[in-house]
């Protein structure tokens, strides 16, 4: 009963909702409660209509909505046009949900409503929905799907969503603590924040700001509420997390010693290269080495390295004059790396035999490899340690709120 009361309370707080209504037990229950709490004027049940849904299932949803007096609408979705959905991997349900949210989002924005599609957690009577989690993770998820695949993607998405839910739970706890203390944020503070956003991010153009919100599936009311919550969280953090202003000099020194490698700039050389095959299998090793030595002699006499590479090299970079650009260690075979990183800028190597090829290297420039002094790094280290101390204090405060709270994750 407590969870039902929490759901009713959360729906009243949202004021206007669009429910993703599949006809299953969970979504049907959510749609019924939303209609009971808010009425058909402020709640809308929507069913995704696509080849993935049997015609009779769509008809059942409409009939059930009519029987219960729900305001209902069928909306077309196109998940079959998503390659990731068709692949039918372990994340198929996500892709179906993503397509649904992409279609429902604009509809919800037009209704100035919040999409609700299931309960992710209950926090002291406040409900957090799956849609709220997805709204928080969507930008990162898009990037992950471009960079990762398979099990690595699945594990990364799971971790991302868990962290997002944890963040939403903590935010809800902070806001509840704010209300418990009977604090208030004057309306003009939020209004000033909105004006600041429009002025600084949209050049004062309110119309562009509104269109941007609509493109991101936010209503103005919802965005103002989010900004209000950010202000509350910042204010409560300032009140409960004591500012750390000093850090022990010993800790700063130890940190520098333990993290020297992180401060050292990556060593790189700007390299040109000529490659001459040994042709050992054909018995031409001597002749090929003679060609390499002849090239080396021409270079010693002042011939341009890039011109010699274009004429003689059989490396893939010959058309670019043997230019490999800036390279770091571990790029070349070990014998070549040793020579390249020990050559002074402007110098040409001797002929180097590595595997089936002869090489001549020229280092044009060098950079990195230097470790900044302790005095130079001290301000940065102090700032980092202060931030870490502050983060630890914040985590202790939040842990105290969690310990006293009723939290149920679904």
Number of C-alpha atoms within 10 A of each C-alpha: 6 10 16 13 13 17 23 21 16 18 23 14 10 18 16 21 26 26 26 23 27 21 20 9 10 13 19 19 14 23 30 19 17 28 23 15 17 19 16 17 11 18 28 25 28 24 23 25 19 16 12 12 12 11 11 9 14 17 13 14 22 21 14 14 21 12 9 12 14 22 19 22 15 16 14 13 20 15 21 16 10 12 10 16 19 13 11 11 13 11 16 15 11 12 19 20 17 17 19 21 23 13 17 24 21 18 19 23 21 13 16 21 25 25 26 25 22 20 18 17 21 22 21 19 20 23 25 22 20 18 19 19 20 17 14 16 18 14 10 11 17 10 10 17 15 9 9 13 12 11 12 11 17 17 11 16 19 12 12 19 18 14 14 18 23 15 14 19 23 19 17 20 22 23 17 16 16 17 12 9 8 8 11 9 13 9 9 9 12 18 14 11 15 18 15 14 15 18 14 11 12 15 12 14 12 15 11 14 19 15 13 13 16 19 13 14 26 23 22 15 11 17 14 16 14 12 15 20 18 15 17 21 20 12 14 16 17 12 10 12 17 11 14 13 11 11 14 10 11 9 13 20 15 10 15 18 11 9 10 13 13 10 15 14 13 15 15 18 25 19 21 24 24 30 23 21 20 23 16 13 8 7 10 13 17 12 12 18 21 12 16 25 16 12 22 21 12 14 15 13 9 8 13 12 24 19 16 19 25 17 14 16 25 16 18 13 17 22 15 13 22 25 20 15 13 16 17 15 15 8 9 12 11 12 11 17 17 12 18 28 18 11 19 16 16 11 14 21 18 15 18 17 17 14 10 12 19 23 21 25 23 25 23 18 16 19 13 12 13 12 15 13 12 15 9 10 14 17 11 12 18 20 14 13 18 18 15 13 16 17 13 13 18 17 14 13 15 18 13 11 16 17 9 10 13 12 17 13 12 9
